[in-house]
Amino acid sequence: VNYVSAHDNETLFDIVSLKTPMDIGVAERCRINHLATSVIALSQGIPFFHSGDEILRSKSLDRDSYNSGDWFNRYSVT
């Protein structure tokens, strides 16, 4: 199974935001996120996507959001 993020810890977009330099803009961070999910989609094996990776979902850097309420754990498509 191939993945770049799972249900534990931060989302992929949160990790990209944490690990990239502060001077990189949101558009570039979106491109990094899409590149990571594209590698998983096109690689051999079984792809695993965390819910919301494709729409840049963020849990506001909440590492363990199990008891954090609906605002952190919402999944909405606008």
N, C-alpha and C positions, 0 to 999 in steps of 0.2 A: 504494500500500500504506500503510495507516494503522497506526501502532503507538506505544506509549508506552515500551516497553523492548524490547531485543533481547538476543542472547546475549552481547554484549560488555559490559564494565563491570558495575556492580552491578545487582541485580534491581530491579523496581519498588518492592517493599516496602522494600528497603535505601535507595533514593533518597528515598522518602517519609519514612523514619525520619531521614535526614540533613538534609532540607530543612525539616522542620516544627519548631516550637519544642519545647523539652524538656518543657514542661508539658502537652503534648497526650498523652493516654493511648493505649494500644494500640487500644482500640475505635474511637477517632476516626481513627487511622492506617489501620485496616482499612477504614473507610468511605471514606477518600480513595482508597485502592487500588481499591476496588470502583467508585467513581465513574470513575476513569481507565479501567479496563477496560470499563466500560459505555459510555463515550463512543466507544471504538473499536468495540465490538460493534454499536452502533446508528448509526454514521456511514456515509456513502456511501463506496464504494470497497471494497477488499479488506482485511479485518482481518487483522492478524498478532499472535498472542499468543505471548510467550515461555513456554516450558514452565514451568508452576508459578505464573504470575501470578495465576490464579484461586484458588489455595489459599495465597496469601501466602508464597510461597517466598522464602527468604533465603539468600544465600551469605556471611553474616557480614561484609559490607562488603568482601569480597575482589574487587578490581577486575578482576584477570586470573586466573581460577581454573583455567585450562587444566591446569597442573601441580600443582594444590593437593591432589589426592587425592579419594577418594570422599566424605569427610565434607562437603566444601564443594560437591561436584557431585552429591550424591545427589538423587534424585527419588523420594520415597516418599509414598504416600497412606495416612493413618492414619484 
